[in-house]
Amino acid sequence: MEHLFLTLFLASFAGLYYLAFRIDTTRGWQLRAWLNGEVRDPRPGCNKPQSKKNDQIAELKKRIEVLEAIVTEPGYSIDQQIRRL
């Protein structure tokens, strides 16, 4: 009885893995990668917004660097003092 249970358990596990493989190949899902911890979301295209966010963050960092360079420029503080007068 114990051998039968073990055989059925291993067969069902292999069947589920095969089903995940078939879904991966037919629909483009990343179930096997998701089960292995390689991606956050197994649905196709769901990981693309992360790269878009990373591009936006990099662009904003560049803009902040430019603004910091302008504000820390010595002529900027003198110009501000002149404007106050």
PyMOL Python script that loads the backbone (N, CA, C, O; Angstrom):
from pymol import cmd

cmd.read_pdbstr("""\
ATOM      1  N   MET A   1       0.820  -1.200   0.000  1.00  0.00           N
ATOM      2  CA  MET A   1       0.000   0.000   0.000  1.00  0.00           C
ATOM      3  C   MET A   1       0.865   1.265   0.000  1.00  0.00           C
ATOM      4  O   MET A   1       0.556   2.243  -0.682  1.00  0.00           O
ATOM      5  N   GLU A   2       1.927   1.228   0.759  1.00  0.00           N
ATOM      6  CA  GLU A   2       2.814   2.384   0.836  1.00  0.00           C
ATOM      7  C   GLU A   2       3.510   2.641  -0.500  1.00  0.00           C
ATOM      8  O   GLU A   2       3.717   3.795  -0.875  1.00  0.00           O
ATOM      9  N   HIS A   3       3.869   1.592  -1.210  1.00  0.00           N
ATOM     10  CA  HIS A   3       4.504   1.742  -2.523  1.00  0.00           C
ATOM     11  C   HIS A   3       3.531   2.340  -3.532  1.00  0.00           C
ATOM     12  O   HIS A   3       3.913   3.149  -4.378  1.00  0.00           O
ATOM     13  N   LEU A   4       2.270   1.932  -3.431  1.00  0.00           N
ATOM     14  CA  LEU A   4       1.250   2.471  -4.330  1.00  0.00           C
ATOM     15  C   LEU A   4       1.052   3.959  -4.092  1.00  0.00           C
ATOM     16  O   LEU A   4       0.942   4.737  -5.040  1.00  0.00           O
ATOM     17  N   PHE A   5       1.006   4.353  -2.824  1.00  0.00           N
ATOM     18  CA  PHE A   5       0.853   5.774  -2.484  1.00  0.00           C
ATOM     19  C   PHE A   5       2.040   6.575  -3.002  1.00  0.00           C
ATOM     20  O   PHE A   5       1.848   7.646  -3.579  1.00  0.00           O
ATOM     21  N   LEU A   6       3.233   6.094  -2.815  1.00  0.00           N
ATOM     22  CA  LEU A   6       4.429   6.784  -3.278  1.00  0.00           C
ATOM     23  C   LEU A   6       4.438   6.889  -4.809  1.00  0.00           C
ATOM     24  O   LEU A   6       4.795   7.930  -5.360  1.00  0.00           O
ATOM     25  N   THR A   7       4.047   5.812  -5.487  1.00  0.00           N
ATOM     26  CA  THR A   7       3.999   5.822  -6.947  1.00  0.00           C
ATOM     27  C   THR A   7       2.967   6.818  -7.450  1.00  0.00           C
ATOM     28  O   THR A   7       3.240   7.563  -8.392  1.00  0.00           O
ATOM     29  N   LEU A   8       1.794   6.846  -6.844  1.00  0.00           N
ATOM     30  CA  LEU A   8       0.762   7.797  -7.248  1.00  0.00           C
ATOM     31  C   LEU A   8       1.184   9.236  -6.969  1.00  0.00           C
ATOM     32  O   LEU A   8       0.897  10.133  -7.762  1.00  0.00           O
ATOM     33  N   PHE A   9       1.853   9.455  -5.863  1.00  0.00           N
ATOM     34  CA  PHE A   9       2.326  10.798  -5.521  1.00  0.00           C
ATOM     35  C   PHE A   9       3.351  11.291  -6.544  1.00  0.00           C
ATOM     36  O   PHE A   9       3.271  12.425  -7.016  1.00  0.00           O
ATOM     37  N   LEU A  10       4.305  10.438  -6.876  1.00  0.00           N
ATOM     38  CA  LEU A  10       5.328  10.827  -7.841  1.00  0.00           C
ATOM     39  C   LEU A  10       4.728  11.001  -9.241  1.00  0.00           C
ATOM     40  O   LEU A  10       5.139  11.890  -9.987  1.00  0.00           O
ATOM     41  N   ALA A  11       3.761  10.158  -9.595  1.00  0.00           N
ATOM     42  CA  ALA A  11       3.117  10.286 -10.900  1.00  0.00           C
ATOM     43  C   ALA A  11       2.309  11.580 -10.982  1.00  0.00           C
ATOM     44  O   ALA A  11       2.317  12.255 -12.011  1.00  0.00           O
ATOM     45  N   SER A  12       1.618  11.921  -9.910  1.00  0.00           N
ATOM     46  CA  SER A  12       0.847  13.174  -9.933  1.00  0.00           C
ATOM     47  C   SER A  12       1.781  14.384  -9.977  1.00  0.00           C
ATOM     48  O   SER A  12       1.475  15.364 -10.655  1.00  0.00           O
ATOM     49  N   PHE A  13       2.894  14.339  -9.282  1.00  0.00           N
ATOM     50  CA  PHE A  13       3.872  15.418  -9.323  1.00  0.00           C
ATOM     51  C   PHE A  13       4.448  15.575 -10.727  1.00  0.00           C
ATOM     52  O   PHE A  13       4.587  16.691 -11.227  1.00  0.00           O
ATOM     53  N   ALA A  14       4.782  14.453 -11.357  1.00  0.00           N
ATOM     54  CA  ALA A  14       5.304  14.496 -12.729  1.00  0.00           C
ATOM     55  C   ALA A  14       4.242  15.017 -13.688  1.00  0.00           C
ATOM     56  O   ALA A  14       4.559  15.752 -14.623  1.00  0.00           O
ATOM     57  N   GLY A  15       2.991  14.643 -13.466  1.00  0.00           N
ATOM     58  CA  GLY A  15       1.905  15.132 -14.308  1.00  0.00           C
ATOM     59  C   GLY A  15       1.715  16.630 -14.183  1.00  0.00           C
ATOM     60  O   GLY A  15       1.495  17.311 -15.185  1.00  0.00           O
ATOM     61  N   LEU A  16       1.795  17.151 -12.974  1.00  0.00           N
ATOM     62  CA  LEU A  16       1.671  18.595 -12.768  1.00  0.00           C
ATOM     63  C   LEU A  16       2.835  19.347 -13.411  1.00  0.00           C
ATOM     64  O   LEU A  16       2.652  20.423 -13.980  1.00  0.00           O
ATOM     65  N   TYR A  17       4.017  18.778 -13.316  1.00  0.00           N
ATOM     66  CA  TYR A  17       5.169  19.422 -13.944  1.00  0.00           C
ATOM     67  C   TYR A  17       5.014  19.412 -15.468  1.00  0.00           C
ATOM     68  O   TYR A  17       5.349  20.389 -16.138  1.00  0.00           O
ATOM     69  N   TYR A  18       4.506  18.304 -16.009  1.00  0.00           N
ATOM     70  CA  TYR A  18       4.269  18.243 -17.450  1.00  0.00           C
ATOM     71  C   TYR A  18       3.199  19.243 -17.863  1.00  0.00           C
ATOM     72  O   TYR A  18       3.319  19.875 -18.913  1.00  0.00           O
ATOM     73  N   LEU A  19       2.162  19.395 -17.060  1.00  0.00           N
ATOM     74  CA  LEU A  19       1.113  20.373 -17.350  1.00  0.00           C
ATOM     75  C   LEU A  19       1.693  21.794 -17.348  1.00  0.00           C
ATOM     76  O   LEU A  19       1.358  22.603 -18.214  1.00  0.00           O
ATOM     77  N   ALA A  20       2.547  22.092 -16.391  1.00  0.00           N
ATOM     78  CA  ALA A  20       3.199  23.406 -16.354  1.00  0.00           C
ATOM     79  C   ALA A  20       4.068  23.593 -17.601  1.00  0.00           C
ATOM     80  O   ALA A  20       4.120  24.687 -18.162  1.00  0.00           O
ATOM     81  N   PHE A  21       4.740  22.544 -18.028  1.00  0.00           N
ATOM     82  CA  PHE A  21       5.566  22.620 -19.238  1.00  0.00           C
ATOM     83  C   PHE A  21       4.704  22.899 -20.462  1.00  0.00           C
ATOM     84  O   PHE A  21       5.071  23.722 -21.300  1.00  0.00           O
ATOM     85  N   ARG A  22       3.566  22.226 -20.577  1.00  0.00           N
ATOM     86  CA  ARG A  22       2.685  22.430 -21.729  1.00  0.00           C
ATOM     87  C   ARG A  22       2.112  23.844 -21.728  1.00  0.00           C
ATOM     88  O   ARG A  22       2.020  24.469 -22.784  1.00  0.00           O
ATOM     89  N   ILE A  23       1.728  24.355 -20.567  1.00  0.00           N
ATOM     90  CA  ILE A  23       1.206  25.717 -20.488  1.00  0.00           C
ATOM     91  C   ILE A  23       2.301  26.713 -20.854  1.00  0.00           C
ATOM     92  O   ILE A  23       2.035  27.715 -21.518  1.00  0.00           O
ATOM     93  N   ASP A  24       3.524  26.440 -20.424  1.00  0.00           N
ATOM     94  CA  ASP A  24       4.650  27.316 -20.765  1.00  0.00           C
ATOM     95  C   ASP A  24       4.843  27.391 -22.272  1.00  0.00           C
ATOM     96  O   ASP A  24       5.031  28.476 -22.822  1.00  0.00           O
ATOM     97  N   THR A  25       4.797  26.258 -22.933  1.00  0.00           N
ATOM     98  CA  THR A  25       5.088  26.241 -24.367  1.00  0.00           C
ATOM     99  C   THR A  25       3.923  26.741 -25.206  1.00  0.00           C
ATOM    100  O   THR A  25       4.146  27.369 -26.241  1.00  0.00           O
ATOM    101  N   THR A  26       2.687  26.481 -24.793  1.00  0.00           N
ATOM    102  CA  THR A  26       1.551  26.871 -25.626  1.00  0.00           C
ATOM    103  C   THR A  26       1.112  28.313 -25.383  1.00  0.00           C
ATOM    104  O   THR A  26       0.742  29.006 -26.331  1.00  0.00           O
ATOM    105  N   ARG A  27       1.144  28.772 -24.154  1.00  0.00           N
ATOM    106  CA  ARG A  27       0.629  30.099 -23.844  1.00  0.00           C
ATOM    107  C   ARG A  27       1.699  31.119 -23.498  1.00  0.00           C
ATOM    108  O   ARG A  27       1.395  32.301 -23.337  1.00  0.00           O
ATOM    109  N   GLY A  28       2.935  30.685 -23.381  1.00  0.00           N
ATOM    110  CA  GLY A  28       4.015  31.613 -23.092  1.00  0.00           C
ATOM    111  C   GLY A  28       4.118  31.999 -21.619  1.00  0.00           C
ATOM    112  O   GLY A  28       4.830  32.941 -21.272  1.00  0.00           O
ATOM    113  N   TRP A  29       3.418  31.284 -20.764  1.00  0.00           N
ATOM    114  CA  TRP A  29       3.528  31.570 -19.334  1.00  0.00           C
ATOM    115  C   TRP A  29       4.882  31.096 -18.831  1.00  0.00           C
ATOM    116  O   TRP A  29       5.550  30.300 -19.490  1.00  0.00           O
ATOM    117  N   GLN A  30       5.275  31.568 -17.705  1.00  0.00           N
ATOM    118  CA  GLN A  30       6.576  31.209 -17.143  1.00  0.00           C
ATOM    119  C   GLN A  30       6.391  30.457 -15.827  1.00  0.00           C
ATOM    120  O   GLN A  30       7.000  30.803 -14.816  1.00  0.00           O
ATOM    121  N   LEU A  31       5.555  29.438 -15.847  1.00  0.00           N
ATOM    122  CA  LEU A  31       5.243  28.721 -14.615  1.00  0.00           C
ATOM    123  C   LEU A  31       6.457  28.006 -14.032  1.00  0.00           C
ATOM    124  O   LEU A  31       6.678  28.046 -12.821  1.00  0.00           O
ATOM    125  N   ARG A  32       7.243  27.356 -14.880  1.00  0.00           N
ATOM    126  CA  ARG A  32       8.415  26.647 -14.353  1.00  0.00           C
ATOM    127  C   ARG A  32       9.420  27.631 -13.766  1.00  0.00           C
ATOM    128  O   ARG A  32      10.008  27.363 -12.718  1.00  0.00           O
ATOM    129  N   ALA A  33       9.623  28.759 -14.427  1.00  0.00           N
ATOM    130  CA  ALA A  33      10.534  29.767 -13.886  1.00  0.00           C
ATOM    131  C   ALA A  33       9.982  30.333 -12.583  1.00  0.00           C
ATOM    132  O   ALA A  33      10.736  30.603 -11.648  1.00  0.00           O
ATOM    133  N   TRP A  34       8.656  30.514 -12.525  1.00  0.00           N
ATOM    134  CA  TRP A  34       8.033  31.027 -11.310  1.00  0.00           C
ATOM    135  C   TRP A  34       8.179  30.034 -10.169  1.00  0.00           C
ATOM    136  O   TRP A  34       8.459  30.428  -9.037  1.00  0.00           O
ATOM    137  N   LEU A  35       7.994  28.746 -10.454  1.00  0.00           N
ATOM    138  CA  LEU A  35       8.149  27.721  -9.427  1.00  0.00           C
ATOM    139  C   LEU A  35       9.594  27.641  -8.937  1.00  0.00           C
ATOM    140  O   LEU A  35       9.838  27.286  -7.784  1.00  0.00           O
ATOM    141  N   ASN A  36      10.548  27.968  -9.802  1.00  0.00           N
ATOM    142  CA  ASN A  36      11.956  27.959  -9.413  1.00  0.00           C
ATOM    143  C   ASN A  36      12.398  29.277  -8.796  1.00  0.00           C
ATOM    144  O   ASN A  36      13.549  29.404  -8.380  1.00  0.00           O
ATOM    145  N   GLY A  37      11.501  30.263  -8.729  1.00  0.00           N
ATOM    146  CA  GLY A  37      11.820  31.534  -8.094  1.00  0.00           C
ATOM    147  C   GLY A  37      12.576  32.500  -8.984  1.00  0.00           C
ATOM    148  O   GLY A  37      13.217  33.424  -8.482  1.00  0.00           O
ATOM    149  N   GLU A  38      12.516  32.311 -10.281  1.00  0.00           N
ATOM    150  CA  GLU A  38      13.273  33.172 -11.189  1.00  0.00           C
ATOM    151  C   GLU A  38      12.522  34.434 -11.591  1.00  0.00           C
ATOM    152  O   GLU A  38      13.153  35.436 -11.927  1.00  0.00           O
ATOM    153  N   VAL A  39      11.189  34.413 -11.566  1.00  0.00           N
ATOM    154  CA  VAL A  39      10.388  35.578 -11.926  1.00  0.00           C
ATOM    155  C   VAL A  39       9.353  35.827 -10.841  1.00  0.00           C
ATOM    156  O   VAL A  39       9.041  34.939 -10.048  1.00  0.00           O
ATOM    157  N   ARG A  40       8.824  37.053 -10.816  1.00  0.00           N
ATOM    158  CA  ARG A  40       7.833  37.393  -9.795  1.00  0.00           C
ATOM    159  C   ARG A  40       6.420  37.005 -10.202  1.00  0.00           C
ATOM    160  O   ARG A  40       5.612  36.626  -9.353  1.00  0.00           O
ATOM    161  N   ASP A  41       6.117  37.095 -11.482  1.00  0.00           N
ATOM    162  CA  ASP A  41       4.767  36.838 -11.950  1.00  0.00           C
ATOM    163  C   ASP A  41       4.832  35.924 -13.168  1.00  0.00           C
ATOM    164  O   ASP A  41       5.512  36.257 -14.138  1.00  0.00           O
ATOM    165  N   PRO A  42       4.147  34.782 -13.147  1.00  0.00           N
ATOM    166  CA  PRO A  42       4.267  33.842 -14.257  1.00  0.00           C
ATOM    167  C   PRO A  42       3.545  34.266 -15.521  1.00  0.00           C
ATOM    168  O   PRO A  42       3.778  33.683 -16.580  1.00  0.00           O
ATOM    169  N   ARG A  43       2.673  35.267 -15.445  1.00  0.00           N
ATOM    170  CA  ARG A  43       1.938  35.676 -16.634  1.00  0.00           C
ATOM    171  C   ARG A  43       2.854  36.436 -17.593  1.00  0.00           C
ATOM    172  O   ARG A  43       3.705  37.210 -17.153  1.00  0.00           O
ATOM    173  N   PRO A  44       2.687  36.219 -18.896  1.00  0.00           N
ATOM    174  CA  PRO A  44       3.575  36.902 -19.850  1.00  0.00           C
ATOM    175  C   PRO A  44       3.345  38.398 -19.869  1.00  0.00           C
ATOM    176  O   PRO A  44       2.209  38.868 -19.808  1.00  0.00           O
ATOM    177  N   GLY A  45       4.439  39.143 -19.953  1.00  0.00           N
ATOM    178  CA  GLY A  45       4.349  40.596 -20.046  1.00  0.00           C
ATOM    179  C   GLY A  45       4.199  41.307 -18.730  1.00  0.00           C
ATOM    180  O   GLY A  45       4.202  42.537 -18.702  1.00  0.00           O
ATOM    181  N   CYS A  46       4.068  40.591 -17.644  1.00  0.00           N
ATOM    182  CA  CYS A  46       3.865  41.254 -16.348  1.00  0.00           C
ATOM    183  C   CYS A  46       5.169  41.767 -15.757  1.00  0.00           C
ATOM    184  O   CYS A  46       5.150  42.616 -14.866  1.00  0.00           O
ATOM    185  N   ASN A  47       6.278  41.277 -16.230  1.00  0.00           N
ATOM    186  CA  ASN A  47       7.564  41.734 -15.709  1.00  0.00           C
ATOM    187  C   ASN A  47       8.107  42.912 -16.493  1.00  0.00           C
ATOM    188  O   ASN A  47       9.107  43.502 -16.084  1.00  0.00           O
ATOM    189  N   LYS A  48       7.486  43.277 -17.603  1.00  0.00           N
ATOM    190  CA  LYS A  48       7.956  44.396 -18.415  1.00  0.00           C
ATOM    191  C   LYS A  48       7.776  45.744 -17.728  1.00  0.00           C
ATOM    192  O   LYS A  48       8.646  46.602 -17.877  1.00  0.00           O
ATOM    193  N   PRO A  49       6.690  45.981 -16.978  1.00  0.00           N
ATOM    194  CA  PRO A  49       6.567  47.282 -16.322  1.00  0.00           C
ATOM    195  C   PRO A  49       7.723  47.583 -15.366  1.00  0.00           C
ATOM    196  O   PRO A  49       8.037  48.750 -15.128  1.00  0.00           O
ATOM    197  N   GLN A  50       8.352  46.556 -14.821  1.00  0.00           N
ATOM    198  CA  GLN A  50       9.490  46.790 -13.937  1.00  0.00           C
ATOM    199  C   GLN A  50      10.617  47.473 -14.695  1.00  0.00           C
ATOM    200  O   GLN A  50      11.243  48.399 -14.178  1.00  0.00           O
ATOM    201  N   SER A  51      10.879  47.024 -15.915  1.00  0.00           N
ATOM    202  CA  SER A  51      11.950  47.658 -16.680  1.00  0.00           C
ATOM    203  C   SER A  51      11.563  49.085 -17.056  1.00  0.00           C
ATOM    204  O   SER A  51      12.420  49.967 -17.119  1.00  0.00           O
ATOM    205  N   LYS A  52      10.276  49.312 -17.305  1.00  0.00           N
ATOM    206  CA  LYS A  52       9.813  50.664 -17.618  1.00  0.00           C
ATOM    207  C   LYS A  52       9.976  51.559 -16.391  1.00  0.00           C
ATOM    208  O   LYS A  52      10.384  52.714 -16.514  1.00  0.00           O
ATOM    209  N   LYS A  53       9.662  51.033 -15.222  1.00  0.00           N
ATOM    210  CA  LYS A  53       9.839  51.796 -13.985  1.00  0.00           C
ATOM    211  C   LYS A  53      11.309  52.090 -13.742  1.00  0.00           C
ATOM    212  O   LYS A  53      11.668  53.189 -13.319  1.00  0.00           O
ATOM    213  N   ASN A  54      12.156  51.110 -14.011  1.00  0.00           N
ATOM    214  CA  ASN A  54      13.594  51.320 -13.821  1.00  0.00           C
ATOM    215  C   ASN A  54      14.116  52.402 -14.754  1.00  0.00           C
ATOM    216  O   ASN A  54      14.972  53.197 -14.365  1.00  0.00           O
ATOM    217  N   ASP A  55      13.607  52.439 -15.985  1.00  0.00           N
ATOM    218  CA  ASP A  55      14.010  53.494 -16.927  1.00  0.00           C
ATOM    219  C   ASP A  55      13.553  54.867 -16.438  1.00  0.00           C
ATOM    220  O   ASP A  55      14.293  55.845 -16.537  1.00  0.00           O
ATOM    221  N   GLN A  56      12.333  54.932 -15.912  1.00  0.00           N
ATOM    222  CA  GLN A  56      11.825  56.202 -15.394  1.00  0.00           C
ATOM    223  C   GLN A  56      12.629  56.662 -14.182  1.00  0.00           C
ATOM    224  O   GLN A  56      12.917  57.850 -14.037  1.00  0.00           O
ATOM    225  N   ILE A  57      12.989  55.725 -13.319  1.00  0.00           N
ATOM    226  CA  ILE A  57      13.785  56.069 -12.138  1.00  0.00           C
ATOM    227  C   ILE A  57      15.154  56.590 -12.561  1.00  0.00           C
ATOM    228  O   ILE A  57      15.644  57.570 -12.001  1.00  0.00           O
ATOM    229  N   ALA A  58      15.773  55.942 -13.545  1.00  0.00           N
ATOM    230  CA  ALA A  58      17.087  56.395 -14.026  1.00  0.00           C
ATOM    231  C   ALA A  58      16.987  57.791 -14.633  1.00  0.00           C
ATOM    232  O   ALA A  58      17.873  58.621 -14.431  1.00  0.00           O
ATOM    233  N   GLU A  59      15.909  58.053 -15.378  1.00  0.00           N
ATOM    234  CA  GLU A  59      15.717  59.375 -15.974  1.00  0.00           C
ATOM    235  C   GLU A  59      15.524  60.436 -14.892  1.00  0.00           C
ATOM    236  O   GLU A  59      16.073  61.532 -14.998  1.00  0.00           O
ATOM    237  N   LEU A  60      14.762  60.126 -13.870  1.00  0.00           N
ATOM    238  CA  LEU A  60      14.542  61.081 -12.787  1.00  0.00           C
ATOM    239  C   LEU A  60      15.828  61.349 -12.003  1.00  0.00           C
ATOM    240  O   LEU A  60      16.068  62.475 -11.565  1.00  0.00           O
ATOM    241  N   LYS A  61      16.646  60.324 -11.829  1.00  0.00           N
ATOM    242  CA  LYS A  61      17.921  60.519 -11.136  1.00  0.00           C
ATOM    243  C   LYS A  61      18.819  61.476 -11.915  1.00  0.00           C
ATOM    244  O   LYS A  61      19.496  62.320 -11.329  1.00  0.00           O
ATOM    245  N   LYS A  62      18.818  61.335 -13.246  1.00  0.00           N
ATOM    246  CA  LYS A  62      19.618  62.250 -14.067  1.00  0.00           C
ATOM    247  C   LYS A  62      19.114  63.686 -13.931  1.00  0.00           C
ATOM    248  O   LYS A  62      19.904  64.625 -13.846  1.00  0.00           O
ATOM    249  N   ARG A  63      17.786  63.845 -13.912  1.00  0.00           N
ATOM    250  CA  ARG A  63      17.227  65.192 -13.780  1.00  0.00           C
ATOM    251  C   ARG A  63      17.566  65.796 -12.414  1.00  0.00           C
ATOM    252  O   ARG A  63      17.832  66.994 -12.314  1.00  0.00           O
ATOM    253  N   ILE A  64      17.557  64.980 -11.379  1.00  0.00           N
ATOM    254  CA  ILE A  64      17.910  65.469 -10.040  1.00  0.00           C
ATOM    255  C   ILE A  64      19.368  65.902 -10.005  1.00  0.00           C
ATOM    256  O   ILE A  64      19.701  66.920  -9.398  1.00  0.00           O
ATOM    257  N   GLU A  65      20.242  65.134 -10.655  1.00  0.00           N
ATOM    258  CA  GLU A  65      21.653  65.508 -10.707  1.00  0.00           C
ATOM    259  C   GLU A  65      21.842  66.860 -11.385  1.00  0.00           C
ATOM    260  O   GLU A  65      22.643  67.677 -10.932  1.00  0.00           O
ATOM    261  N   VAL A  66      21.104  67.098 -12.470  1.00  0.00           N
ATOM    262  CA  VAL A  66      21.203  68.381 -13.167  1.00  0.00           C
ATOM    263  C   VAL A  66      20.707  69.505 -12.267  1.00  0.00           C
ATOM    264  O   VAL A  66      21.337  70.560 -12.191  1.00  0.00           O
ATOM    265  N   LEU A  67      19.588  69.293 -11.588  1.00  0.00           N
ATOM    266  CA  LEU A  67      19.059  70.323 -10.688  1.00  0.00           C
ATOM    267  C   LEU A  67      20.007  70.600  -9.525  1.00  0.00           C
ATOM    268  O   LEU A  67      20.181  71.750  -9.124  1.00  0.00           O
ATOM    269  N   GLU A  68      20.611  69.560  -8.992  1.00  0.00           N
ATOM    270  CA  GLU A  68      21.583  69.760  -7.909  1.00  0.00           C
ATOM    271  C   GLU A  68      22.779  70.556  -8.401  1.00  0.00           C
ATOM    272  O   GLU A  68      23.300  71.408  -7.682  1.00  0.00           O
ATOM    273  N   ALA A  69      23.218  70.281  -9.626  1.00  0.00           N
ATOM    274  CA  ALA A  69      24.350  71.031 -10.176  1.00  0.00           C
ATOM    275  C   ALA A  69      23.996  72.492 -10.342  1.00  0.00           C
ATOM    276  O   ALA A  69      24.834  73.361 -10.105  1.00  0.00           O
ATOM    277  N   ILE A  70      22.765  72.779 -10.747  1.00  0.00           N
ATOM    278  CA  ILE A  70      22.346  74.171 -10.921  1.00  0.00           C
ATOM    279  C   ILE A  70      22.254  74.876  -9.577  1.00  0.00           C
ATOM    280  O   ILE A  70      22.719  76.008  -9.436  1.00  0.00           O
ATOM    281  N   VAL A  71      21.662  74.220  -8.594  1.00  0.00           N
ATOM    282  CA  VAL A  71      21.447  74.847  -7.285  1.00  0.00           C
ATOM    283  C   VAL A  71      22.752  75.039  -6.538  1.00  0.00           C
ATOM    284  O   VAL A  71      22.912  76.037  -5.836  1.00  0.00           O
ATOM    285  N   THR A  72      23.682  74.119  -6.667  1.00  0.00           N
ATOM    286  CA  THR A  72      24.947  74.241  -5.939  1.00  0.00           C
ATOM    287  C   THR A  72      25.955  75.117  -6.663  1.00  0.00           C
ATOM    288  O   THR A  72      27.046  75.360  -6.147  1.00  0.00           O
ATOM    289  N   GLU A  73      25.611  75.588  -7.833  1.00  0.00           N
ATOM    290  CA  GLU A  73      26.489  76.478  -8.582  1.00  0.00           C
ATOM    291  C   GLU A  73      26.618  77.807  -7.825  1.00  0.00           C
ATOM    292  O   GLU A  73      25.614  78.336  -7.348  1.00  0.00           O
ATOM    293  N   PRO A  74      27.834  78.355  -7.707  1.00  0.00           N
ATOM    294  CA  PRO A  74      28.013  79.598  -6.940  1.00  0.00           C
ATOM    295  C   PRO A  74      27.215  80.776  -7.496  1.00  0.00           C
ATOM    296  O   PRO A  74      26.729  81.605  -6.727  1.00  0.00           O
ATOM    297  N   GLY A  75      27.073  80.861  -8.805  1.00  0.00           N
ATOM    298  CA  GLY A  75      26.328  81.965  -9.403  1.00  0.00           C
ATOM    299  C   GLY A  75      24.844  81.918  -9.067  1.00  0.00           C
ATOM    300  O   GLY A  75      24.177  82.952  -9.093  1.00  0.00           O
ATOM    301  N   TYR A  76      24.321  80.755  -8.758  1.00  0.00           N
ATOM    302  CA  TYR A  76      22.898  80.615  -8.455  1.00  0.00           C
ATOM    303  C   TYR A  76      22.549  81.328  -7.152  1.00  0.00           C
ATOM    304  O   TYR A  76      21.532  82.019  -7.078  1.00  0.00           O
ATOM    305  N   SER A  77      23.378  81.167  -6.132  1.00  0.00           N
ATOM    306  CA  SER A  77      23.077  81.813  -4.848  1.00  0.00           C
ATOM    307  C   SER A  77      23.214  83.331  -4.956  1.00  0.00           C
ATOM    308  O   SER A  77      22.446  84.069  -4.338  1.00  0.00           O
ATOM    309  N   ILE A  78      24.175  83.794  -5.728  1.00  0.00           N
ATOM    310  CA  ILE A  78      24.327  85.244  -5.923  1.00  0.00           C
ATOM    311  C   ILE A  78      23.114  85.800  -6.659  1.00  0.00           C
ATOM    312  O   ILE A  78      22.606  86.869  -6.320  1.00  0.00           O
ATOM    313  N   ASP A  79      22.652  85.060  -7.674  1.00  0.00           N
ATOM    314  CA  ASP A  79      21.473  85.489  -8.430  1.00  0.00           C
ATOM    315  C   ASP A  79      20.246  85.553  -7.517  1.00  0.00           C
ATOM    316  O   ASP A  79      19.433  86.470  -7.634  1.00  0.00           O
ATOM    317  N   GLN A  80      20.113  84.606  -6.629  1.00  0.00           N
ATOM    318  CA  GLN A  80      18.981  84.603  -5.696  1.00  0.00           C
ATOM    319  C   GLN A  80      19.058  85.805  -4.737  1.00  0.00           C
ATOM    320  O   GLN A  80      18.037  86.416  -4.424  1.00  0.00           O
ATOM    321  N   GLN A  81      20.240  86.131  -4.287  1.00  0.00           N
ATOM    322  CA  GLN A  81      20.396  87.273  -3.385  1.00  0.00           C
ATOM    323  C   GLN A  81      20.075  88.574  -4.106  1.00  0.00           C
ATOM    324  O   GLN A  81      19.470  89.477  -3.527  1.00  0.00           O
ATOM    325  N   ILE A  82      20.481  88.672  -5.369  1.00  0.00           N
ATOM    326  CA  ILE A  82      20.162  89.878  -6.143  1.00  0.00           C
ATOM    327  C   ILE A  82      18.663  90.014  -6.348  1.00  0.00           C
ATOM    328  O   ILE A  82      18.122  91.118  -6.271  1.00  0.00           O
ATOM    329  N   ARG A  83      17.992  88.911  -6.607  1.00  0.00           N
ATOM    330  CA  ARG A  83      16.546  88.927  -6.818  1.00  0.00           C
ATOM    331  C   ARG A  83      15.800  89.343  -5.539  1.00  0.00           C
ATOM    332  O   ARG A  83      14.748  89.978  -5.615  1.00  0.00           O
ATOM    333  N   ARG A  84      16.333  88.993  -4.388  1.00  0.00           N
ATOM    334  CA  ARG A  84      15.691  89.354  -3.123  1.00  0.00           C
ATOM    335  C   ARG A  84      15.751  90.861  -2.876  1.00  0.00           C
ATOM    336  O   ARG A  84      14.867  91.439  -2.242  1.00  0.00           O
ATOM    337  N   LEU A  85      16.792  91.470  -3.381  1.00  0.00           N
ATOM    338  CA  LEU A  85      16.926  92.926  -3.178  1.00  0.00           C
ATOM    339  C   LEU A  85      15.957  93.627  -4.061  1.00  0.00           C
ATOM    340  O   LEU A  85      15.894  94.856  -4.057  1.00  0.00           O
TER     341      LEU A  85
END
""", "prot")
cmd.dss("prot")
cmd.show_as("cartoon", "prot")
cmd.util.cbc("prot")
cmd.orient("prot")
